[in-house]
Amino acid sequence: MLDLRTALVTGPVVLDGGLGTTLEAAGHDVTGELWSARVLAETPAAVRSAHARYAAAGAEVLTTGSYQIGFDNLAVAGFDAAQTRRLLHLSVRVAREGAAEAGRDAWVAASVGPYGATRADGSEYTGDDGLSVAELERWHRRRLEAIVDAEPDVLAIETIASPAEAEAVMRAIDGIGIPSWIALSAASRAFDAASLRETLAASARIAGVIAVGVNCCPPEAVASALADPVAVPFVVYPNSGETWDAAARTWSGEPGLPLIGRDGWLAAGARLIGGCCRTTPDDTAALAARLHARR
């Protein structure tokens, strides 16, 4: 396979969809504070099968189940540091095995979620983490160094919830040695339209960043985020349109057509496109058919 940066020059690339959604549909409980990380730790074969479903549906990038894996929250759940590192490595391995199970080539993107995700309190939608940029940088750097050792193809730094956390991530990936994309939480109240676009532009100038964009947001929030061109392609993967209630730990609202804006996103410079929470392999298959028809 080409490296992902080169592939983005030649045309759009299909991301996968909601890993936790697919696990839940298969009967696994992802309502706990560790979400799909608990399934990964206890039933890795289920996560491998979920990855295989996305690969079979046409996903060219498989995103690992490491979004909510941090050293501090895993310690509270009974994992020591060595076990947490092994779980991060396992997340990369089962994604590669999922692609092989489906008989497909796919890039593996190691999911690096925000600090707020490890708190399981919805703060990835608020940016209310209470940490300084320097504290966030140290927190991210420790996990980044651990998952880089597993040799994913790219780091999916996603759902970043505030300009301060974005700055911390930009510092933390300096010299990390693996290409990255940075996707901001367009649903976070810490961003307004101007600061979101300014942060995207700043992120795009960082060495090693191959794409910037938004994820884990309503589909209708995407277009305004892509209004200003940046130095690298955009990455876009919105939710279904439902809303997460962190207190009740449930989704509310009706799913819409999460990828209906894909042609407009492509016109604006999006080259990595997929779905986030509550999107499914069927959504991925429909997207893959559409994007492949354009090639």
C-alpha positions as CSV (number, residue, x, y, z in Angstrom):
1,M,0.0,0.0,0.0
2,L,1.0,3.6,-0.5
3,D,1.6,5.6,2.7
4,L,-1.5,7.4,3.7
5,R,-0.2,10.9,3.0
6,T,0.6,9.9,-0.6
7,A,-2.8,8.2,-1.0
8,L,-4.6,11.5,0.0
9,V,-3.0,13.2,-2.9
10,T,-4.5,10.8,-5.3
11,G,-8.1,10.9,-4.0
12,P,-10.5,10.5,-1.1
13,V,-10.0,7.7,1.4
14,V,-12.8,5.9,3.3
15,L,-12.7,5.9,7.1
16,D,-14.6,3.4,9.2
17,G,-17.5,4.2,11.5
18,G,-18.6,3.8,15.1
19,L,-16.7,0.9,16.6
20,G,-18.6,1.1,19.9
21,T,-21.9,1.2,17.9
22,T,-21.0,-2.0,16.1
23,L,-19.9,-3.7,19.3
24,E,-23.2,-2.7,20.9
25,A,-25.2,-4.0,18.0
26,A,-23.4,-7.3,18.5
27,G,-24.6,-7.5,22.0
28,H,-21.7,-6.1,24.0
29,D,-22.2,-3.6,26.8
30,V,-20.4,-0.3,26.0
31,T,-22.2,1.8,28.5
32,G,-19.6,1.6,31.2
33,E,-16.9,4.2,31.8
34,L,-14.4,2.4,29.6
35,W,-16.7,2.0,26.7
36,S,-15.3,-0.3,24.0
37,A,-11.9,-0.5,25.8
38,R,-13.6,-2.9,28.2
39,V,-14.6,-5.1,25.3
40,L,-11.1,-4.9,23.9
41,A,-9.6,-6.0,27.3
42,E,-12.1,-8.9,27.8
43,T,-13.1,-10.0,24.3
44,P,-10.6,-8.8,21.8
45,A,-12.0,-11.2,19.2
46,A,-15.2,-9.2,19.2
47,V,-13.3,-6.0,18.4
48,R,-11.4,-7.8,15.7
49,S,-14.7,-8.9,14.1
50,A,-16.0,-5.4,14.3
51,H,-12.9,-4.1,12.4
52,A,-13.4,-6.9,9.9
53,R,-17.0,-5.8,9.2
54,Y,-15.8,-2.3,8.5
55,A,-13.0,-3.5,6.2
56,A,-15.4,-5.7,4.4
57,A,-17.8,-2.7,4.0
58,G,-15.0,-0.8,2.2
59,A,-13.2,1.1,5.0
60,E,-9.6,1.8,4.0
61,V,-8.7,3.1,7.4
62,L,-9.5,1.1,10.6
63,T,-9.4,3.2,13.8
64,T,-8.4,1.3,16.9
65,G,-10.4,0.9,20.1
66,S,-7.9,2.9,22.1
67,Y,-9.9,6.2,22.3
68,Q,-10.6,6.0,26.0
69,I,-7.5,4.2,27.1
70,G,-5.4,6.4,29.5
71,F,-3.0,5.4,32.2
72,D,-5.0,7.2,35.0
73,N,-8.5,6.0,34.2
74,L,-7.3,2.5,33.5
75,A,-5.5,2.5,36.9
76,V,-8.8,3.3,38.6
77,A,-10.3,0.3,36.7
78,G,-7.5,-2.0,38.0
79,F,-5.0,-2.0,35.2
80,D,-1.3,-1.3,36.0
81,A,0.9,0.7,33.6
82,A,2.2,-2.4,31.9
83,Q,-1.3,-3.8,31.3
84,T,-2.4,-0.4,29.9
85,R,0.5,-0.4,27.5
86,R,-0.3,-4.0,26.4
87,L,-3.9,-3.0,25.9
88,L,-2.8,-0.1,23.6
89,H,-0.7,-2.5,21.6
90,L,-3.5,-5.0,21.5
91,S,-5.8,-2.3,20.0
92,V,-3.4,-1.9,17.0
93,R,-2.9,-5.6,16.6
94,V,-6.6,-6.6,16.4
95,A,-7.3,-3.8,13.9
96,R,-4.6,-5.3,11.6
97,E,-6.1,-8.8,12.2
98,G,-9.5,-7.5,11.4
99,A,-8.3,-6.2,8.0
100,A,-6.7,-9.6,7.3
101,E,-9.8,-11.4,8.4
102,A,-11.8,-9.5,5.8
103,G,-9.1,-10.1,3.2
104,R,-8.5,-6.3,2.7
105,D,-5.7,-3.9,2.9
106,A,-6.2,-1.1,5.4
107,W,-4.2,1.5,7.2
108,V,-4.5,1.3,11.0
109,A,-5.1,4.6,12.8
110,A,-4.4,4.6,16.5
111,S,-7.2,6.4,18.2
112,V,-6.0,9.1,20.6
113,G,-9.0,10.6,22.3
114,P,-9.1,13.8,24.5
115,Y,-8.4,14.0,28.2
116,G,-12.2,14.4,28.7
117,A,-12.9,11.0,27.2
118,T,-11.1,9.3,30.0
119,R,-13.3,11.1,32.5
120,A,-16.4,9.7,30.9
121,D,-18.4,12.8,31.8
122,G,-19.0,14.3,28.4
123,S,-16.3,16.9,28.7
124,E,-15.1,16.1,25.2
125,Y,-18.1,18.2,24.3
126,T,-17.4,21.1,26.7
127,G,-13.6,21.4,27.0
128,D,-14.0,21.7,30.7
129,D,-10.9,19.7,31.8
130,G,-9.3,22.0,34.3
131,L,-5.8,21.4,33.1
132,S,-3.2,23.8,31.8
133,V,-1.7,23.4,28.3
134,A,1.5,22.0,29.9
135,E,-0.4,19.5,32.0
136,L,-2.4,18.3,28.9
137,E,0.8,18.1,26.9
138,R,2.4,15.8,29.5
139,W,-0.7,13.7,29.8
140,H,-1.0,13.2,26.0
141,R,2.7,12.6,25.5
142,R,2.8,9.6,27.8
143,R,0.0,7.8,26.0
144,L,1.3,8.8,22.6
145,E,4.7,7.4,23.3
146,A,3.2,4.1,24.4
147,I,0.9,3.7,21.4
148,V,3.7,4.7,18.9
149,D,5.6,1.6,20.0
150,A,2.8,-0.5,18.6
151,E,3.6,0.9,15.1
152,P,0.2,2.0,13.8
153,D,0.2,3.7,10.3
154,V,-1.1,7.0,11.6
155,L,-2.3,8.6,14.8
156,A,-6.0,9.6,14.9
157,I,-5.9,12.4,17.4
158,E,-9.6,13.0,17.7
159,T,-12.4,14.8,19.4
160,I,-10.0,17.4,20.7
161,A,-12.2,19.6,22.9
162,S,-10.6,23.0,23.2
163,P,-8.0,25.3,21.7
164,A,-5.9,24.7,24.7
165,E,-5.9,20.9,24.3
166,A,-5.2,21.3,20.6
167,E,-2.2,23.4,21.5
168,A,-1.1,20.7,23.9
169,V,-1.5,18.0,21.3
170,M,0.5,20.0,18.7
171,R,3.3,20.2,21.2
172,A,3.0,16.5,22.2
173,I,3.4,15.1,18.7
174,D,6.6,17.1,18.0
175,G,9.1,14.5,17.0
176,I,6.8,11.6,17.7
177,G,7.8,9.8,14.4
178,I,4.4,8.7,13.1
179,P,2.1,10.8,10.8
180,S,-1.0,12.2,12.5
181,W,-4.4,13.7,11.8
182,I,-6.0,16.1,14.3
183,A,-9.8,16.2,14.4
184,L,-11.5,18.8,16.7
185,S,-14.8,18.3,18.5
186,A,-16.9,20.7,16.5
187,A,-19.7,20.1,19.0
188,S,-17.6,21.4,22.0
189,R,-18.8,24.7,23.4
190,A,-15.1,25.6,23.9
191,F,-15.0,26.4,20.2
192,D,-16.8,29.1,18.3
193,A,-16.7,29.1,14.5
194,A,-13.7,31.5,14.4
195,S,-11.6,29.6,17.0
196,L,-12.4,26.3,15.4
197,R,-11.1,27.4,12.0
198,E,-8.1,29.2,13.5
199,T,-7.2,26.0,15.4
200,L,-7.5,23.9,12.3
201,A,-5.2,26.2,10.4
202,A,-2.6,26.1,13.2
203,S,-2.8,22.3,13.4
204,A,-2.3,22.0,9.7
205,R,1.1,23.8,9.9
206,I,2.6,21.2,12.4
207,A,5.2,18.9,10.9
208,G,3.9,15.3,10.6
209,V,0.2,16.3,10.5
210,I,-1.3,14.9,7.2
211,A,-4.9,16.1,7.8
212,V,-7.0,18.2,10.1
213,G,-10.8,18.4,10.5
214,V,-13.7,17.6,12.8
215,N,-15.4,14.6,14.2
216,C,-17.9,13.4,16.8
217,C,-20.3,16.3,15.8
218,P,-23.7,16.7,14.1
219,P,-23.3,16.3,10.3
220,E,-24.6,19.9,9.9
221,A,-21.7,21.3,11.9
222,V,-19.1,20.1,9.3
223,A,-19.5,22.6,6.4
224,S,-18.7,25.7,8.4
225,A,-15.6,24.1,9.8
226,L,-14.3,23.6,6.3
227,A,-15.0,27.1,5.1
228,D,-11.4,28.2,5.1
229,P,-8.7,26.2,3.2
230,V,-5.7,24.9,5.2
231,A,-2.3,23.5,4.3
232,V,-3.3,19.9,4.4
233,P,-6.4,17.9,3.4
234,F,-9.4,17.8,5.7
235,V,-10.6,14.8,7.7
236,V,-14.3,14.6,8.4
237,Y,-16.3,12.0,10.4
238,P,-19.5,13.2,12.1
239,N,-21.9,11.3,14.3
240,S,-25.3,10.1,13.1
241,G,-27.1,13.2,14.4
242,E,-28.0,11.8,17.7
243,T,-26.9,13.5,21.0
244,W,-25.0,11.9,23.8
245,D,-26.3,12.4,27.4
246,A,-23.3,11.9,29.6
247,A,-25.3,11.8,32.8
248,A,-27.7,9.1,31.6
249,R,-25.1,7.5,29.4
250,T,-27.5,7.1,26.6
251,W,-28.1,8.6,23.1
252,S,-31.2,10.6,22.3
253,G,-32.7,11.9,19.1
254,E,-33.2,10.3,15.8
255,P,-30.3,9.3,13.5
256,G,-30.3,11.1,10.2
257,L,-28.1,10.7,7.1
258,P,-24.7,11.3,8.6
259,L,-22.8,11.4,5.4
260,I,-25.3,13.3,3.2
261,G,-22.9,16.3,2.9
262,R,-20.0,14.3,1.5
263,D,-20.0,15.9,-1.9
264,G,-19.8,19.3,-0.4
265,W,-17.0,18.2,2.0
266,L,-15.0,16.8,-0.9
267,A,-15.4,20.1,-2.8
268,A,-14.1,21.9,0.3
269,G,-11.0,19.7,0.5
270,A,-11.9,16.7,2.6
271,R,-10.0,13.6,1.7
272,L,-10.5,11.4,4.7
273,I,-14.2,10.8,5.2
274,G,-16.1,8.4,7.4
275,G,-18.5,8.3,10.4
276,C,-18.2,8.5,14.1
277,C,-20.6,7.6,16.9
278,R,-23.8,5.8,15.9
279,T,-22.7,5.2,12.4
280,T,-22.5,1.7,11.0
281,P,-20.9,-0.6,8.5
282,D,-23.9,0.0,6.2
283,D,-23.0,3.8,6.3
284,T,-19.4,2.9,5.4
285,A,-20.5,0.7,2.5
286,A,-22.7,3.5,1.1
287,L,-19.9,6.0,1.4
288,A,-17.3,3.6,-0.2
289,A,-19.6,3.0,-3.1
290,R,-20.1,6.8,-3.6
291,L,-16.4,7.6,-3.3
292,H,-15.2,4.8,-5.4
293,A,-17.6,5.8,-8.2
294,R,-15.8,9.2,-8.3
295,R,-12.4,7.7,-8.8
